[in-house]
Amino acid sequence: MALHHAVKQTVWLRQLMVEMGLGDYVDQPTPIFADNHQANNLAKEDIVTAGNMYFRTTYHYNKEAVRDKLVDVINVPTDRN
């Protein structure tokens, strides 16, 4: 859920910048550093398995944001997060 909250807020800020005429600053995906390997993998994988088919739609929002190149989820060790 923490990754979802970070992605949601990042997408909102990107949209605000575009509306303010600052779209040149958000032409690349915004990096988000996270230390949860499973959440990071789920954000990047486009596979529905028995383990993730019943996830809430809010979890799939992360995957859509990565797919649409709005954010880039990057793994970082917990001690460096």
MMTF fields as JSON, N, C-alpha, C and O atoms, coordinates in Angstrom:
{
  "mmtfVersion": "1.0.0",
  "mmtfProducer": "UNKNOWN",
  "numBonds": 323,
  "numAtoms": 324,
  "numGroups": 81,
  "numChains": 1,
  "numModels": 1,
  "chainsPerModel": [1],
  "groupsPerChain": [81],
  "chainIdList": ["A"],
  "bondAtomList": [4, 2, 8, 6, 12, 10, 16, 14, 20, 18, 24, 22, 28, 26, 32, 30, 36, 34, 40, 38, 44, 42, 48, 46, 52, 50, 56, 54, 60, 58, 64, 62, 68, 66, 72, 70, 76, 74, 80, 78, 84, 82, 88, 86, 92, 90, 96, 94, 100, 98, 104, 102, 108, 106, 112, 110, 116, 114, 120, 118, 124, 122, 128, 126, 132, 130, 136, 134, 140, 138, 144, 142, 148, 146, 152, 150, 156, 154, 160, 158, 164, 162, 168, 166, 172, 170, 176, 174, 180, 178, 184, 182, 188, 186, 192, 190, 196, 194, 200, 198, 204, 202, 208, 206, 212, 210, 216, 214, 220, 218, 224, 222, 228, 226, 232, 230, 236, 234, 240, 238, 244, 242, 248, 246, 252, 250, 256, 254, 260, 258, 264, 262, 268, 266, 272, 270, 276, 274, 280, 278, 284, 282, 288, 286, 292, 290, 296, 294, 300, 298, 304, 302, 308, 306, 312, 310, 316, 314, 320, 318],
  "bondOrderList": [1, 1, 1, 1, 1, 1, 1, 1, 1, 1, 1, 1, 1, 1, 1, 1, 1, 1, 1, 1, 1, 1, 1, 1, 1, 1, 1, 1, 1, 1, 1, 1, 1, 1, 1, 1, 1, 1, 1, 1, 1, 1, 1, 1, 1, 1, 1, 1, 1, 1, 1, 1, 1, 1, 1, 1, 1, 1, 1, 1, 1, 1, 1, 1, 1, 1, 1, 1, 1, 1, 1, 1, 1, 1, 1, 1, 1, 1, 1, 1],
  "groupList": [{"groupName": "MET", "atomNameList": ["N", "CA", "C", "O"], "elementList": ["N", "C", "C", "O"], "formalChargeList": [0, 0, 0, 0], "bondAtomList": [1, 0, 2, 1, 3, 2], "bondOrderList": [1, 1, 2], "singleLetterCode": "M", "chemCompType": "L-PEPTIDE LINKING"}, {"groupName": "ALA", "atomNameList": ["N", "CA", "C", "O"], "elementList": ["N", "C", "C", "O"], "formalChargeList": [0, 0, 0, 0], "bondAtomList": [1, 0, 2, 1, 3, 2], "bondOrderList": [1, 1, 2], "singleLetterCode": "A", "chemCompType": "L-PEPTIDE LINKING"}, {"groupName": "LEU", "atomNameList": ["N", "CA", "C", "O"], "elementList": ["N", "C", "C", "O"], "formalChargeList": [0, 0, 0, 0], "bondAtomList": [1, 0, 2, 1, 3, 2], "bondOrderList": [1, 1, 2], "singleLetterCode": "L", "chemCompType": "L-PEPTIDE LINKING"}, {"groupName": "HIS", "atomNameList": ["N", "CA", "C", "O"], "elementList": ["N", "C", "C", "O"], "formalChargeList": [0, 0, 0, 0], "bondAtomList": [1, 0, 2, 1, 3, 2], "bondOrderList": [1, 1, 2], "singleLetterCode": "H", "chemCompType": "L-PEPTIDE LINKING"}, {"groupName": "VAL", "atomNameList": ["N", "CA", "C", "O"], "elementList": ["N", "C", "C", "O"], "formalChargeList": [0, 0, 0, 0], "bondAtomList": [1, 0, 2, 1, 3, 2], "bondOrderList": [1, 1, 2], "singleLetterCode": "V", "chemCompType": "L-PEPTIDE LINKING"}, {"groupName": "LYS", "atomNameList": ["N", "CA", "C", "O"], "elementList": ["N", "C", "C", "O"], "formalChargeList": [0, 0, 0, 0], "bondAtomList": [1, 0, 2, 1, 3, 2], "bondOrderList": [1, 1, 2], "singleLetterCode": "K", "chemCompType": "L-PEPTIDE LINKING"}, {"groupName": "GLN", "atomNameList": ["N", "CA", "C", "O"], "elementList": ["N", "C", "C", "O"], "formalChargeList": [0, 0, 0, 0], "bondAtomList": [1, 0, 2, 1, 3, 2], "bondOrderList": [1, 1, 2], "singleLetterCode": "Q", "chemCompType": "L-PEPTIDE LINKING"}, {"groupName": "THR", "atomNameList": ["N", "CA", "C", "O"], "elementList": ["N", "C", "C", "O"], "formalChargeList": [0, 0, 0, 0], "bondAtomList": [1, 0, 2, 1, 3, 2], "bondOrderList": [1, 1, 2], "singleLetterCode": "T", "chemCompType": "L-PEPTIDE LINKING"}, {"groupName": "TRP", "atomNameList": ["N", "CA", "C", "O"], "elementList": ["N", "C", "C", "O"], "formalChargeList": [0, 0, 0, 0], "bondAtomList": [1, 0, 2, 1, 3, 2], "bondOrderList": [1, 1, 2], "singleLetterCode": "W", "chemCompType": "L-PEPTIDE LINKING"}, {"groupName": "ARG", "atomNameList": ["N", "CA", "C", "O"], "elementList": ["N", "C", "C", "O"], "formalChargeList": [0, 0, 0, 0], "bondAtomList": [1, 0, 2, 1, 3, 2], "bondOrderList": [1, 1, 2], "singleLetterCode": "R", "chemCompType": "L-PEPTIDE LINKING"}, {"groupName": "GLU", "atomNameList": ["N", "CA", "C", "O"], "elementList": ["N", "C", "C", "O"], "formalChargeList": [0, 0, 0, 0], "bondAtomList": [1, 0, 2, 1, 3, 2], "bondOrderList": [1, 1, 2], "singleLetterCode": "E", "chemCompType": "L-PEPTIDE LINKING"}, {"groupName": "GLY", "atomNameList": ["N", "CA", "C", "O"], "elementList": ["N", "C", "C", "O"], "formalChargeList": [0, 0, 0, 0], "bondAtomList": [1, 0, 2, 1, 3, 2], "bondOrderList": [1, 1, 2], "singleLetterCode": "G", "chemCompType": "PEPTIDE LINKING"}, {"groupName": "ASP", "atomNameList": ["N", "CA", "C", "O"], "elementList": ["N", "C", "C", "O"], "formalChargeList": [0, 0, 0, 0], "bondAtomList": [1, 0, 2, 1, 3, 2], "bondOrderList": [1, 1, 2], "singleLetterCode": "D", "chemCompType": "L-PEPTIDE LINKING"}, {"groupName": "TYR", "atomNameList": ["N", "CA", "C", "O"], "elementList": ["N", "C", "C", "O"], "formalChargeList": [0, 0, 0, 0], "bondAtomList": [1, 0, 2, 1, 3, 2], "bondOrderList": [1, 1, 2], "singleLetterCode": "Y", "chemCompType": "L-PEPTIDE LINKING"}, {"groupName": "PRO", "atomNameList": ["N", "CA", "C", "O"], "elementList": ["N", "C", "C", "O"], "formalChargeList": [0, 0, 0, 0], "bondAtomList": [1, 0, 2, 1, 3, 2], "bondOrderList": [1, 1, 2], "singleLetterCode": "P", "chemCompType": "L-PEPTIDE LINKING"}, {"groupName": "ILE", "atomNameList": ["N", "CA", "C", "O"], "elementList": ["N", "C", "C", "O"], "formalChargeList": [0, 0, 0, 0], "bondAtomList": [1, 0, 2, 1, 3, 2], "bondOrderList": [1, 1, 2], "singleLetterCode": "I", "chemCompType": "L-PEPTIDE LINKING"}, {"groupName": "PHE", "atomNameList": ["N", "CA", "C", "O"], "elementList": ["N", "C", "C", "O"], "formalChargeList": [0, 0, 0, 0], "bondAtomList": [1, 0, 2, 1, 3, 2], "bondOrderList": [1, 1, 2], "singleLetterCode": "F", "chemCompType": "L-PEPTIDE LINKING"}, {"groupName": "ASN", "atomNameList": ["N", "CA", "C", "O"], "elementList": ["N", "C", "C", "O"], "formalChargeList": [0, 0, 0, 0], "bondAtomList": [1, 0, 2, 1, 3, 2], "bondOrderList": [1, 1, 2], "singleLetterCode": "N", "chemCompType": "L-PEPTIDE LINKING"}],
  "groupTypeList": [0, 1, 2, 3, 3, 1, 4, 5, 6, 7, 4, 8, 2, 9, 6, 2, 0, 4, 10, 0, 11, 2, 11, 12, 13, 4, 12, 6, 14, 7, 14, 15, 16, 1, 12, 17, 3, 6, 1, 17, 17, 2, 1, 5, 10, 12, 15, 4, 7, 1, 11, 17, 0, 13, 16, 9, 7, 7, 13, 3, 13, 17, 5, 10, 1, 4, 9, 12, 5, 2, 4, 12, 4, 15, 17, 4, 14, 7, 12, 9, 17],
  "groupIdList": [1, 2, 3, 4, 5, 6, 7, 8, 9, 10, 11, 12, 13, 14, 15, 16, 17, 18, 19, 20, 21, 22, 23, 24, 25, 26, 27, 28, 29, 30, 31, 32, 33, 34, 35, 36, 37, 38, 39, 40, 41, 42, 43, 44, 45, 46, 47, 48, 49, 50, 51, 52, 53, 54, 55, 56, 57, 58, 59, 60, 61, 62, 63, 64, 65, 66, 67, 68, 69, 70, 71, 72, 73, 74, 75, 76, 77, 78, 79, 80, 81],
  "secStructList": [7, 2, 2, 2, 2, 2, 2, 2, 2, 2, 2, 2, 2, 2, 2, 2, 2, 2, 2, 6, 6, 7, 4, 4, 4, 4, 1, 1, 7, 3, 3, 3, 3, 3, 7, 7, 2, 2, 2, 2, 2, 2, 2, 2, 7, 7, 7, 7, 7, 6, 6, 6, 6, 6, 7, 7, 2, 2, 2, 2, 2, 2, 2, 2, 2, 2, 2, 6, 6, 1, 3, 3, 3, 3, 3, 7, 7, 4, 4, 4, 7],
  "xCoordList": [0.821, 0.0, 0.861, 0.452, 2.037, 2.906, 3.363, 3.425, 3.684, 4.092, 2.937, 3.14, 1.732, 0.567, 0.364, 0.082, 0.506, 0.339, 1.399, 1.085, 2.639, 3.713, 3.46, 3.655, 3.029, 2.75, 1.596, 1.666, 0.546, -0.629, -0.273, -0.699, 0.501, 0.889, 1.842, 1.774, 2.723, 3.65, 2.901, 3.196, 1.946, 1.147, 0.365, 0.251, -0.171, -0.914, 0.002, -0.382, 1.206, 2.146, 2.565, 2.721, 2.749, 3.107, 1.982, 2.246, 0.744, -0.385, -0.484, -0.8, -0.219, -0.238, 0.824, 0.565, 2.002, 3.08, 2.721, 3.017, 2.09, 1.656, 0.624, 0.691, -0.332, -1.365, -0.781, -1.334, 0.327, 0.968, 1.897, 2.528, 1.979, 2.85, 4.289, 5.183, 4.524, 5.87, 6.052, 6.799, 5.378, 5.419, 6.788, 7.059, 7.675, 9.027, 9.807, 10.742, 9.427, 10.133, 9.7, 10.362, 8.624, 8.118, 7.993, 7.047, 8.944, 8.891, 9.444, 9.247, 10.134, 10.66, 9.906, 9.341, 9.889, 9.245, 9.922, 11.146, 9.138, 9.665, 10.128, 9.343, 11.393, 11.858, 11.264, 11.197, 10.838, 10.362, 11.197, 11.215, 11.88, 12.741, 11.956, 11.383, 11.934, 11.183, 11.991, 12.78, 11.784, 12.571, 11.775, 12.307, 10.535, 9.714, 9.814, 9.19, 10.602, 10.852, 9.558, 9.383, 8.659, 7.424, 6.552, 6.014, 6.405, 5.607, 6.243, 5.537, 7.569, 8.266, 8.04, 7.785, 8.134, 7.918, 6.483, 6.253, 5.525, 4.125, 3.847, 2.995, 4.555, 4.358, 4.886, 4.404, 5.87, 6.483, 5.947, 5.972, 5.464, 4.977, 3.571, 2.75, 3.305, 1.961, 1.354, 0.779, 1.493, 1.038, -0.01, 0.177, -1.094, -2.113, -1.918, -1.975, -1.689, -1.472, -2.524, -3.323, -2.513, -3.453, -3.195, -4.107, -1.967, -1.633, -2.032, -2.226, -2.163, -2.471, -3.768, -4.069, -4.531, -5.739, -6.834, -7.708, -6.801, -7.854, -7.4, -8.066, -6.28, -5.826, -6.828, -7.522, -6.891, -7.751, -7.248, -6.073, -8.14, -7.747, -6.731, -5.992, -6.677, -5.681, -4.257, -3.353, -4.046, -2.715, -2.341, -1.167, -3.323, -3.041, -2.756, -2.218, -3.104, -2.804, -1.296, -0.851, -0.509, 0.95, 1.437, 2.29, 0.889, 1.284, 0.949, 1.735, -0.21, -0.621, 0.257, 0.573, 0.655, 1.514, 2.894, 3.476, 3.418, 4.698, 4.548, 5.402, 3.469, 3.22, 3.104, 3.603, 2.445, 2.252, 3.461, 3.417, 4.539, 5.8, 5.648, 6.284, 4.797, 4.663, 5.663, 6.196, 5.915, 6.878, 7.756, 7.406, 8.904, 9.801, 10.152, 10.84, 9.686, 9.923, 11.293, 11.562, 12.154, 13.54, 13.765, 13.403, 14.361, 14.63, 15.836, 16.845, 15.715, 16.803, 16.833, 15.781, 18.03, 18.1, 17.462, 17.484, 16.912, 16.198, 17.082, 16.611, 18.341, 19.217, 19.573, 20.099, 19.301, 19.576, 18.289, 18.342, 17.141, 15.854, 15.569, 14.533],
  "yCoordList": [-1.194, 0.0, 1.252, 2.27, 1.209, 2.387, 2.716, 3.885, 1.687, 1.927, 2.515, 3.418, 2.019, 2.556, 4.031, 4.838, 4.38, 5.773, 6.658, 7.753, 6.195, 6.961, 7.143, 8.233, 6.079, 6.157, 7.114, 7.939, 7.012, 7.859, 9.339, 10.174, 9.662, 11.047, 11.553, 12.72, 10.69, 11.075, 11.374, 12.362, 10.542, 10.767, 12.071, 12.824, 12.345, 13.583, 14.798, 15.77, 14.745, 15.858, 16.036, 17.163, 14.928, 15.017, 15.692, 16.541, 15.328, 15.94, 17.424, 18.23, 17.792, 19.195, 19.986, 21.097, 19.419, 20.108, 20.308, 21.358, 19.318, 19.454, 20.564, 21.379, 20.602, 21.64, 23.036, 24.017, 23.132, 24.415, 24.825, 25.881, 23.99, 24.295, 23.86, 24.323, 22.985, 22.494, 21.054, 20.292, 20.687, 19.315, 18.868, 17.668, 19.818, 19.439, 18.772, 18.013, 19.053, 18.474, 17.046, 16.356, 16.6, 15.252, 14.436, 13.663, 14.609, 13.861, 12.444, 11.611, 12.161, 10.833, 10.255, 11.013, 8.923, 8.343, 8.828, 8.953, 9.093, 9.531, 8.313, 7.39, 8.292, 7.132, 7.122, 8.151, 5.949, 5.733, 4.595, 3.49, 4.872, 3.887, 3.174, 3.816, 1.85, 1.049, -0.193, -0.684, -0.694, -1.839, -3.134, -4.128, -3.158, -4.36, -5.088, -4.684, -6.159, -6.87, -7.338, -7.178, -7.914, -8.455, -7.34, -7.488, -6.245, -5.123, -4.541, -4.177, -4.45, -3.945, -4.854, -4.378, -6.163, -7.11, -7.055, -7.103, -6.955, -6.888, -5.628, -5.637, -4.547, -3.309, -3.424, -2.735, -4.288, -4.394, -5.561, -5.509, -6.61, -7.785, -7.547, -6.905, -8.057, -7.957, -9.354, -9.734, -10.101, -11.489, -11.641, -11.16, -12.301, -12.611, -14.061, -14.965, -14.27, -15.616, -15.922, -15.061, -17.142, -17.521, -16.708, -16.5, -16.248, -15.485, -14.027, -13.409, -13.453, -12.022, -11.689, -10.513, -12.681, -12.392, -11.715, -11.063, -11.858, -11.272, -10.012, -9.555, -9.462, -8.212, -7.118, -7.15, -6.167, -5.016, -4.239, -4.315, -3.505, -2.74, -1.659, -1.216, -1.222, -0.21, -0.731, 0.044, -2.027, -2.586, -2.607, -2.477, -2.769, -2.803, -1.415, -1.288, -0.372, 0.993, 1.194, 1.887, 0.594, 0.692, 0.122, 0.707, -1.019, -1.67, -0.794, -0.702, -0.158, 0.711, 1.948, 2.406, 2.493, 3.673, 3.345, 4.162, 2.164, 1.733, 1.484, 1.886, 0.826, 0.536, 1.818, 1.889, 2.825, 4.093, 5.015, 6.156, 4.514, 5.243, 6.551, 7.555, 6.52, 7.665, 7.559, 8.568, 6.339, 6.103, 4.917, 4.102, 4.839, 3.699, 3.236, 3.947, 2.054, 1.528, 0.878, -0.059, 1.389, 0.931, 0.326, 0.919, -0.852, -1.525, -0.888, -0.595, -0.681, -0.142, -0.945, -1.25, -1.293, -2.037, -1.241, -0.01, -1.945, -1.32, -0.322, 0.748, -0.651, 0.247, 1.521, 2.463, 1.567, 2.765, 3.495, 4.507, 2.992, 3.591, 4.804, 5.447],
  "zCoordList": [0.0, 0.0, 0.0, -0.558, 0.607, 0.621, -0.795, -1.175, -1.576, -2.958, -3.748, -4.559, -3.524, -4.222, -3.883, -4.768, -2.615, -2.207, -2.867, -3.336, -2.907, -3.54, -5.034, -5.571, -5.703, -7.137, -7.397, -8.308, -6.611, -6.799, -6.63, -7.428, -5.603, -5.368, -6.451, -6.837, -6.94, -8.0, -9.288, -9.96, -9.637, -10.852, -10.718, -11.685, -9.539, -9.33, -9.516, -10.167, -8.949, -9.106, -10.559, -11.028, -11.274, -12.694, -13.477, -14.329, -13.2, -13.895, -13.568, -14.443, -12.319, -11.92, -12.675, -13.138, -12.796, -13.519, -14.987, -15.559, -15.598, -16.992, -17.111, -18.032, -16.187, -16.224, -16.016, -16.513, -15.287, -15.043, -16.184, -16.126, -17.218, -18.349, -18.143, -18.852, -17.192, -16.9, -17.359, -16.745, -18.424, -18.927, -19.379, -19.425, -19.719, -20.138, -19.011, -19.266, -17.768, -16.628, -16.323, -15.548, -16.906, -16.631, -17.917, -18.077, -18.827, -20.082, -19.935, -20.819, -18.824, -18.535, -17.333, -16.545, -17.179, -15.992, -14.708, -14.654, -13.701, -12.411, -11.622, -11.402, -11.19, -10.42, -9.017, -8.346, -8.593, -7.227, -6.652, -7.194, -5.562, -4.932, -3.834, -2.954, -3.893, -2.928, -2.576, -3.384, -1.357, -0.903, -0.795, -0.301, -1.234, -1.165, -2.508, -3.489, -2.54, -3.797, -4.461, -5.669, -3.677, -4.259, -4.836, -5.934, -4.126, -4.638, -5.889, -6.83, -5.913, -7.097, -8.298, -9.405, -8.077, -9.174, -9.681, -10.89, -8.779, -9.198, -10.006, -10.894, -9.708, -10.445, -11.872, -12.771, -12.08, -13.41, -14.235, -15.465, -13.577, -14.297, -14.828, -14.172, -15.993, -16.563, -16.653, -17.673, -15.575, -15.539, -14.44, -13.322, -14.762, -13.758, -13.353, -14.186, -12.07, -11.551, -10.494, -10.128, -10.018, -8.958, -7.699, -6.899, -7.516, -6.328, -6.374, -5.327, -7.582, -7.649, -8.373, -8.576, -8.762, -9.546, -8.736, -9.307, -7.423, -6.6, -5.863, -4.934, -6.277, -5.669, -5.971, -6.987, -5.09, -5.335, -6.544, -6.903, -7.154, -8.338, -7.995, -8.874, -6.734, -6.382, -6.556, -6.868, -6.361, -6.558, -8.041, -8.388, -8.903, -10.338, -10.884, -11.984, -10.141, -10.558, -10.705, -11.619, -9.814, -9.905, -11.229, -11.897, -11.592, -12.832, -14.041, -14.984, -14.009, -15.116, -15.195, -16.293, -14.066, -14.06, -14.63, -15.344, -14.322, -14.885, -16.386, -17.176, -16.77, -18.185, -19.01, -20.133, -18.447, -19.152, -19.06, -19.518, -18.464, -18.315, -17.54, -17.859, -16.524, -15.633, -14.487, -14.026, -14.031, -12.961, -13.331, -14.185, -12.669, -12.812, -11.406, -10.674, -11.023, -9.677, -9.662, -10.414, -8.795, -8.708, -7.331, -6.314, -7.307, -6.041, -5.362, -6.003, -4.075, -3.266, -1.968, -1.407, -1.486, -0.22, 0.929, 0.933, 1.869, 2.98, 3.724, 4.11, 3.928, 4.692, 3.925, 4.518, 2.628, 1.83, 1.438, 0.74, 1.877, 1.5, 2.362, 2.199]
}
